[in-house]
Amino acid sequence: MAVLRTILTVVFIIICVVVSAIVLLQEGKSAGLGSIGGAAESYWGKNKGRSMEGALVKVTRILTILFLVIAIILNISRFG
C-alpha cells in the first residue's frame, strides 16, 4: 500500500506542475479592444476549440479532474 501511495504522490506532484504550466500558457478570456470592432466574431474567434488554445483548455480540464480524484484518493488512504 505504501508503494501505491508513493506512486500516486509522484503522479500528483507531476500533475500539479503540468497544470500550473498549462494555465500560464493560456490567453486571458477578455476580448480587449478587439471586441469593439467585432474582431471577436472572426474565423479564429469561432474556431477556438480546434486551435492550440482549445486543446489547452481541454487538457486543463482533464488534468484538473485527475488532480481532484488523486487528491481525494490520497486523503482517504491517509485515514484507512
N, CA, C and O atoms as a printed pandas DataFrame, in Angstrom:
     atom_number atom_name residue_name chain_id  residue_number  x_coord  y_coord  z_coord
0              1         N          MET        A               1    0.826   -1.196    0.000
1              2        CA          MET        A               1    0.000    0.000    0.000
2              3         C          MET        A               1    0.866    1.254    0.000
3              4         O          MET        A               1    0.494    2.272   -0.583
4              5         N          ALA        A               2    2.019    1.177    0.654
5              6        CA          ALA        A               2    2.901    2.340    0.708
6              7         C          ALA        A               2    3.489    2.658   -0.664
7              8         O          ALA        A               2    3.721    3.822   -0.990
8              9         N          VAL        A               3    3.727    1.622   -1.463
9             10        CA          VAL        A               3    4.275    1.837   -2.806
10            11         C          VAL        A               3    3.243    2.552   -3.689
11            12         O          VAL        A               3    3.583    3.476   -4.427
12            13         N          LEU        A               4    1.988    2.116   -3.605
13            14        CA          LEU        A               4    0.922    2.755   -4.378
14            15         C          LEU        A               4    0.738    4.209   -3.963
15            16         O          LEU        A               4    0.544    5.083   -4.808
16            17         N          ARG        A               5    0.800    4.463   -2.671
17            18        CA          ARG        A               5    0.678    5.838   -2.176
18            19         C          ARG        A               5    1.835    6.703   -2.669
19            20         O          ARG        A               5    1.632    7.868   -3.009
20            21         N          THR        A               6    3.031    6.155   -2.711
21            22        CA          THR        A               6    4.195    6.894   -3.208
22            23         C          THR        A               6    4.049    7.196   -4.702
23            24         O          THR        A               6    4.347    8.303   -5.149
24            25         N          ILE        A               7    3.593    6.216   -5.460
25            26        CA          ILE        A               7    3.392    6.418   -6.902
26            27         C          ILE        A               7    2.333    7.489   -7.140
27            28         O          ILE        A               7    2.521    8.370   -7.979
28            29         N          LEU        A               8    1.214    7.419   -6.404
29            30        CA          LEU        A               8    0.166    8.430   -6.549
30            31         C          LEU        A               8    0.650    9.821   -6.154
31            32         O          LEU        A               8    0.259   10.816   -6.765
32            33         N          THR        A               9    1.493    9.889   -5.139
33            34        CA          THR        A               9    2.032   11.184   -4.719
34            35         C          THR        A               9    2.930   11.768   -5.802
35            36         O          THR        A               9    2.873   12.970   -6.063
36            37         N          VAL        A              10    3.751   10.948   -6.431
37            38        CA          VAL        A              10    4.624   11.425   -7.511
38            39         C          VAL        A              10    3.789   11.892   -8.704
39            40         O          VAL        A              10    4.060   12.946   -9.278
40            41         N          VAL        A              11    2.769   11.104   -9.078
41            42        CA          VAL        A              11    1.886   11.491  -10.180
42            43         C          VAL        A              11    1.152   12.785   -9.834
43            44         O          VAL        A              11    0.976   13.648  -10.694
44            45         N          PHE        A              12    0.728   12.921   -8.589
45            46        CA          PHE        A              12    0.038   14.123   -8.119
46            47         C          PHE        A              12    0.932   15.362   -8.259
47            48         O          PHE        A              12    0.470   16.410   -8.710
48            49         N          ILE        A              13    2.182   15.248   -7.882
49            50        CA          ILE        A              13    3.117   16.374   -7.993
50            51         C          ILE        A              13    3.360   16.729   -9.458
51            52         O          ILE        A              13    3.422   17.906   -9.810
52            53         N          ILE        A              14    3.497   15.721  -10.305
53            54        CA          ILE        A              14    3.696   15.980  -11.736
54            55         C          ILE        A              14    2.484   16.695  -12.323
55            56         O          ILE        A              14    2.638   17.643  -13.093
56            57         N          ILE        A              15    1.281   16.249  -11.966
57            58        CA          ILE        A              15    0.065   16.900  -12.452
58            59         C          ILE        A              15   -0.006   18.341  -11.962
59            60         O          ILE        A              15   -0.420   19.227  -12.710
60            61         N          CYS        A              16    0.393   18.586  -10.714
61            62        CA          CYS        A              16    0.394   19.953  -10.182
62            63         C          CYS        A              16    1.282   20.869  -11.014
63            64         O          CYS        A              16    0.881   21.983  -11.350
64            65         N          VAL        A              17    2.463   20.417  -11.343
65            66        CA          VAL        A              17    3.403   21.231  -12.117
66            67         C          VAL        A              17    2.880   21.452  -13.541
67            68         O          VAL        A              17    2.958   22.562  -14.068
68            69         N          VAL        A              18    2.348   20.394  -14.157
69            70        CA          VAL        A              18    1.854   20.499  -15.532
70            71         C          VAL        A              18    0.638   21.423  -15.607
71            72         O          VAL        A              18    0.549   22.242  -16.522
72            73         N          VAL        A              19   -0.291   21.308  -14.672
73            74        CA          VAL        A              19   -1.466   22.184  -14.668
74            75         C          VAL        A              19   -1.042   23.636  -14.487
75            76         O          VAL        A              19   -1.584   24.524  -15.146
76            77         N          SER        A              20   -0.092   23.885  -13.613
77            78        CA          SER        A              20    0.395   25.253  -13.418
78            79         C          SER        A              20    0.991   25.813  -14.697
79            80         O          SER        A              20    0.740   26.967  -15.045
80            81         N          ALA        A              21    1.773   25.013  -15.397
81            82        CA          ALA        A              21    2.390   25.471  -16.639
82            83         C          ALA        A              21    1.350   25.714  -17.729
83            84         O          ALA        A              21    1.439   26.696  -18.466
84            85         N          ILE        A              22    0.368   24.828  -17.834
85            86        CA          ILE        A              22   -0.659   24.982  -18.868
86            87         C          ILE        A              22   -1.518   26.207  -18.601
87            88         O          ILE        A              22   -1.877   26.919  -19.538
88            89         N          VAL        A              23   -1.851   26.466  -17.360
89            90        CA          VAL        A              23   -2.653   27.644  -17.039
90            91         C          VAL        A              23   -1.887   28.912  -17.400
91            92         O          VAL        A              23   -2.480   29.873  -17.891
92            93         N          LEU        A              24   -0.597   28.923  -17.166
93            94        CA          LEU        A              24    0.204   30.097  -17.517
94            95         C          LEU        A              24    0.335   30.275  -19.024
95            96         O          LEU        A              24    0.545   31.397  -19.486
96            97         N          LEU        A              25    0.219   29.205  -19.801
97            98        CA          LEU        A              25    0.315   29.299  -21.252
98            99         C          LEU        A              25   -0.957   29.832  -21.906
99           100         O          LEU        A              25   -0.916   30.319  -23.036
100          101         N          GLN        A              26   -2.076   29.745  -21.209
101          102        CA          GLN        A              26   -3.345   30.132  -21.803
102          103         C          GLN        A              26   -3.491   31.648  -21.863
103          104         O          GLN        A              26   -2.934   32.386  -21.050
104          105         N          GLU        A              27   -4.272   32.087  -22.870
105          106        CA          GLU        A              27   -4.562   33.506  -23.016
106          107         C          GLU        A              27   -5.682   33.895  -22.061
107          108         O          GLU        A              27   -6.431   33.049  -21.573
108          109         N          GLY        A              28   -5.777   35.211  -21.806
109          110        CA          GLY        A              28   -6.860   35.703  -20.985
110          111         C          GLY        A              28   -8.182   35.590  -21.709
111          112         O          GLY        A              28   -8.206   35.516  -22.937
112          113         N          LYS        A              29   -9.279   35.576  -20.979
113          114        CA          LYS        A              29  -10.603   35.415  -21.576
114          115         C          LYS        A              29  -11.200   36.737  -22.051
115          116         O          LYS        A              29  -12.183   36.725  -22.791
116          117         N          SER        A              30  -10.646   37.859  -21.655
117          118        CA          SER        A              30  -11.208   39.133  -22.083
118          119         C          SER        A              30  -10.833   39.414  -23.529
119          120         O          SER        A              30   -9.719   39.120  -23.962
120          121         N          ALA        A              31  -11.764   39.981  -24.262
121          122        CA          ALA        A              31  -11.534   40.250  -25.677
122          123         C          ALA        A              31  -10.748   41.543  -25.886
123          124         O          ALA        A              31  -10.180   41.755  -26.958
124          125         N          GLY        A              32  -10.712   42.393  -24.889
125          126        CA          GLY        A              32   -9.966   43.643  -25.005
126          127         C          GLY        A              32  -10.608   44.583  -26.003
127          128         O          GLY        A              32  -11.829   44.580  -26.159
128          129         N          LEU        A              33   -9.807   45.387  -26.681
129          130        CA          LEU        A              33  -10.322   46.350  -27.641
130          131         C          LEU        A              33  -10.776   45.702  -28.932
131          132         O          LEU        A              33  -11.456   46.346  -29.731
132          133         N          GLY        A              34  -10.425   44.458  -29.157
133          134        CA          GLY        A              34  -10.840   43.766  -30.373
134          135         C          GLY        A              34  -12.344   43.569  -30.441
135          136         O          GLY        A              34  -12.902   43.455  -31.533
136          137         N          SER        A              35  -13.009   43.526  -29.292
137          138        CA          SER        A              35  -14.455   43.319  -29.293
138          139         C          SER        A              35  -15.207   44.551  -29.783
139          140         O          SER        A              35  -16.353   44.437  -30.216
140          141         N          ILE        A              36  -14.586   45.721  -29.724
141          142        CA          ILE        A              36  -15.248   46.944  -30.194
142          143         C          ILE        A              36  -15.451   46.883  -31.698
143          144         O          ILE        A              36  -16.514   47.247  -32.201
144          145         N          GLY        A              37  -14.443   46.430  -32.410
145          146        CA          GLY        A              37  -14.534   46.365  -33.864
146          147         C          GLY        A              37  -15.119   45.083  -34.390
147          148         O          GLY        A              37  -15.217   44.912  -35.605
148          149         N          GLY        A              38  -15.511   44.177  -33.526
149          150        CA          GLY        A              38  -16.096   42.919  -33.973
150          151         C          GLY        A              38  -15.064   41.851  -34.270
151          152         O          GLY        A              38  -15.391   40.853  -34.913
152          153         N          ALA        A              39  -13.843   42.021  -33.831
153          154        CA          ALA        A              39  -12.797   41.042  -34.126
154          155         C          ALA        A              39  -13.031   39.717  -33.409
155          156         O          ALA        A              39  -12.493   38.687  -33.815
156          157         N          ALA        A              40  -13.825   39.740  -32.353
157          158        CA          ALA        A              40  -14.087   38.509  -31.616
158          159         C          ALA        A              40  -14.941   37.542  -32.426
159          160         O          ALA        A              40  -14.945   36.345  -32.139
160          161         N          GLU        A              41  -15.659   38.027  -33.425
161          162        CA          GLU        A              41  -16.514   37.186  -34.258
162          163         C          GLU        A              41  -15.821   36.752  -35.538
163          164         O          GLU        A              41  -16.488   36.400  -36.510
164          165         N          SER        A              42  -14.518   36.771  -35.555
165          166        CA          SER        A              42  -13.779   36.363  -36.740
166          167         C          SER        A              42  -13.705   34.839  -36.818
167          168         O          SER        A              42  -14.242   34.138  -35.961
168          169         N          TYR        A              43  -13.046   34.346  -37.838
169          170        CA          TYR        A              43  -12.860   32.910  -38.006
170          171         C          TYR        A              43  -12.143   32.318  -36.800
171          172         O          TYR        A              43  -12.519   31.254  -36.309
172          173         N          TRP        A              44  -11.116   33.003  -36.328
173          174        CA          TRP        A              44  -10.329   32.478  -35.211
174          175         C          TRP        A              44  -11.128   32.493  -33.918
175          176         O          TRP        A              44  -10.945   31.620  -33.069
176          177         N          GLY        A              45  -12.005   33.463  -33.758
177          178        CA          GLY        A              45  -12.826   33.523  -32.563
178          179         C          GLY        A              45  -13.850   32.404  -32.505
179          180         O          GLY        A              45  -14.166   31.907  -31.425
180          181         N          LYS        A              46  -14.378   31.999  -33.675
181          182        CA          LYS        A              46  -15.396   30.956  -33.723
182          183         C          LYS        A              46  -14.799   29.556  -33.622
183          184         O          LYS        A              46  -15.480   28.637  -33.168
184          185         N          ASN        A              47  -13.559   29.371  -34.027
185          186        CA          ASN        A              47  -12.945   28.040  -34.079
186          187         C          ASN        A              47  -11.870   27.853  -33.018
187          188         O          ASN        A              47  -10.856   27.205  -33.275
188          189         N          LYS        A              48  -12.076   28.405  -31.845
189          190        CA          LYS        A              48  -11.069   28.260  -30.779
190          191         C          LYS        A              48  -10.939   26.820  -30.305
191          192         O          LYS        A              48   -9.875   26.417  -29.834
192          193         N          GLY        A              49  -12.007   26.043  -30.424
193          194        CA          GLY        A              49  -11.965   24.655  -29.983
194          195         C          GLY        A              49  -10.992   23.809  -30.782
195          196         O          GLY        A              49  -10.499   22.797  -30.283
196          197         N          ARG        A              50  -10.710   24.205  -32.001
197          198        CA          ARG        A              50   -9.799   23.440  -32.855
198          199         C          ARG        A              50   -8.377   23.967  -32.806
199          200         O          ARG        A              50   -7.476   23.366  -33.391
200          201         N          SER        A              51   -8.165   25.061  -32.130
201          202        CA          SER        A              51   -6.845   25.670  -32.084
202          203         C          SER        A              51   -6.048   25.116  -30.904
203          204         O          SER        A              51   -6.522   24.267  -30.150
204          205         N          MET        A              52   -4.833   25.620  -30.772
205          206        CA          MET        A              52   -3.984   25.215  -29.653
206          207         C          MET        A              52   -4.595   25.663  -28.323
207          208         O          MET        A              52   -4.481   24.967  -27.314
208          209         N          GLU        A              53   -5.235   26.814  -28.333
209          210        CA          GLU        A              53   -5.870   27.303  -27.110
210          211         C          GLU        A              53   -7.001   26.374  -26.669
211          212         O          GLU        A              53   -7.158   26.106  -25.478
212          213         N          GLY        A              54   -7.780   25.889  -27.618
213          214        CA          GLY        A              54   -8.849   24.945  -27.307
214          215         C          GLY        A              54   -8.301   23.650  -26.741
215          216         O          GLY        A              54   -8.873   23.072  -25.816
216          217         N          ALA        A              55   -7.189   23.197  -27.300
217          218        CA          ALA        A              55   -6.555   21.974  -26.796
218          219         C          ALA        A              55   -6.044   22.182  -25.374
219          220         O          ALA        A              55   -6.150   21.284  -24.539
220          221         N          LEU        A              56   -5.491   23.361  -25.094
221          222        CA          LEU        A              56   -5.004   23.647  -23.741
222          223         C          LEU        A              56   -6.145   23.650  -22.737
223          224         O          LEU        A              56   -5.983   23.185  -21.608
224          225         N          VAL        A              57   -7.293   24.169  -23.141
225          226        CA          VAL        A              57   -8.452   24.184  -22.253
226          227         C          VAL        A              57   -8.908   22.761  -21.947
227          228         O          VAL        A              57   -9.213   22.441  -20.798
228          229         N          LYS        A              58   -8.957   21.907  -22.967
229          230        CA          LYS        A              58   -9.368   20.514  -22.773
230          231         C          LYS        A              58   -8.396   19.767  -21.865
231          232         O          LYS        A              58   -8.813   19.041  -20.962
232          233         N          VAL        A              59   -7.102   19.946  -22.108
233          234        CA          VAL        A              59   -6.091   19.274  -21.287
234          235         C          VAL        A              59   -6.159   19.782  -19.851
235          236         O          VAL        A              59   -5.982   19.009  -18.909
236          237         N          THR        A              60   -6.414   21.075  -19.680
237          238        CA          THR        A              60   -6.530   21.639  -18.334
238          239         C          THR        A              60   -7.700   21.011  -17.589
239          240         O          THR        A              60   -7.578   20.682  -16.409
240          241         N          ARG        A              61   -8.827   20.843  -18.264
241          242        CA          ARG        A              61   -9.996   20.233  -17.621
242          243         C          ARG        A              61   -9.711   18.796  -17.212
243          244         O          ARG        A              61  -10.047   18.387  -16.101
244          245         N          ILE        A              62   -9.094   18.031  -18.104
245          246        CA          ILE        A              62   -8.807   16.624  -17.805
246          247         C          ILE        A              62   -7.829   16.508  -16.641
247          248         O          ILE        A              62   -8.034   15.709  -15.728
248          249         N          LEU        A              63   -6.768   17.307  -16.676
249          250        CA          LEU        A              63   -5.774   17.238  -15.610
250          251         C          LEU        A              63   -6.331   17.731  -14.279
251          252         O          LEU        A              63   -5.939   17.238  -13.222
252          253         N          THR        A              64   -7.241   18.700  -14.325
253          254        CA          THR        A              64   -7.853   19.186  -13.089
254          255         C          THR        A              64   -8.731   18.106  -12.463
255          256         O          THR        A              64   -8.745   17.946  -11.243
256          257         N          ILE        A              65   -9.455   17.376  -13.286
257          258        CA          ILE        A              65  -10.273   16.271  -12.768
258          259         C          ILE        A              65   -9.375   15.196  -12.161
259          260         O          ILE        A              65   -9.667   14.681  -11.081
260          261         N          LEU        A              66   -8.272   14.852  -12.856
261          262        CA          LEU        A              66   -7.314   13.882  -12.297
262          263         C          LEU        A              66   -6.718   14.375  -10.991
263          264         O          LEU        A              66   -6.543   13.603  -10.048
264          265         N          PHE        A              67   -6.409   15.659  -10.938
265          266        CA          PHE        A              67   -5.873   16.276   -9.726
266          267         C          PHE        A              67   -6.829   16.080   -8.553
267          268         O          PHE        A              67   -6.416   15.669   -7.468
268          269         N          LEU        A              68   -8.099   16.374   -8.775
269          270        CA          LEU        A              68   -9.088   16.250   -7.701
270          271         C          LEU        A              68   -9.283   14.797   -7.283
271          272         O          LEU        A              68   -9.373   14.499   -6.092
272          273         N          VAL        A              69   -9.349   13.892   -8.258
273          274        CA          VAL        A              69   -9.551   12.475   -7.934
274          275         C          VAL        A              69   -8.374   11.927   -7.134
275          276         O          VAL        A              69   -8.570   11.239   -6.132
276          277         N          ILE        A              70   -7.159   12.227   -7.568
277          278        CA          ILE        A              70   -5.976   11.730   -6.847
278          279         C          ILE        A              70   -5.881   12.366   -5.465
279          280         O          ILE        A              70   -5.479   11.704   -4.508
280          281         N          ALA        A              71   -6.247   13.643   -5.349
281          282        CA          ALA        A              71   -6.232   14.294   -4.035
282          283         C          ALA        A              71   -7.207   13.611   -3.077
283          284         O          ALA        A              71   -6.892   13.404   -1.904
284          285         N          ILE        A              72   -8.388   13.263   -3.580
285          286        CA          ILE        A              72   -9.370   12.567   -2.738
286          287         C          ILE        A              72   -8.872   11.180   -2.362
287          288         O          ILE        A              72   -9.015   10.761   -1.213
288          289         N          ILE        A              73   -8.289   10.463   -3.317
289          290        CA          ILE        A              73   -7.766    9.116   -3.037
290          291         C          ILE        A              73   -6.646    9.176   -1.998
291          292         O          ILE        A              73   -6.610    8.371   -1.068
292          293         N          LEU        A              74   -5.736   10.131   -2.164
293          294        CA          LEU        A              74   -4.643   10.250   -1.198
294          295         C          LEU        A              74   -5.157   10.628    0.188
295          296         O          LEU        A              74   -4.618   10.171    1.196
296          297         N          ASN        A              75   -6.185   11.451    0.242
297          298        CA          ASN        A              75   -6.751   11.839    1.530
298          299         C          ASN        A              75   -7.458   10.671    2.203
299          300         O          ASN        A              75   -7.325   10.480    3.412
300          301         N          ILE        A              76   -8.206    9.893    1.436
301          302        CA          ILE        A              76   -8.892    8.731    2.002
302          303         C          ILE        A              76   -7.895    7.675    2.453
303          304         O          ILE        A              76   -8.082    7.051    3.498
304          305         N          SER        A              77   -6.835    7.469    1.671
305          306        CA          SER        A              77   -5.860    6.436    2.041
306          307         C          SER        A              77   -5.071    6.825    3.285
307          308         O          SER        A              77   -4.491    5.962    3.943
308          309         N          ARG        A              78   -5.043    8.089    3.606
309          310        CA          ARG        A              78   -4.347    8.526    4.824
310          311         C          ARG        A              78   -5.061    8.056    6.068
311          312         O          ARG        A              78   -4.428    7.761    7.082
312          313         N          PHE        A              79   -6.390    7.983    5.997
313          314        CA          PHE        A              79   -7.185    7.577    7.160
314          315         C          PHE        A              79   -7.398    6.075    7.243
315          316         O          PHE        A              79   -7.726    5.551    8.308
316          317         N          GLY        A              80   -7.215    5.382    6.132
317          318        CA          GLY        A              80   -7.509    3.946    6.111
318          319         C          GLY        A              80   -6.402    3.061    6.499
319          320         O          GLY        A              80   -6.562    1.841    6.509
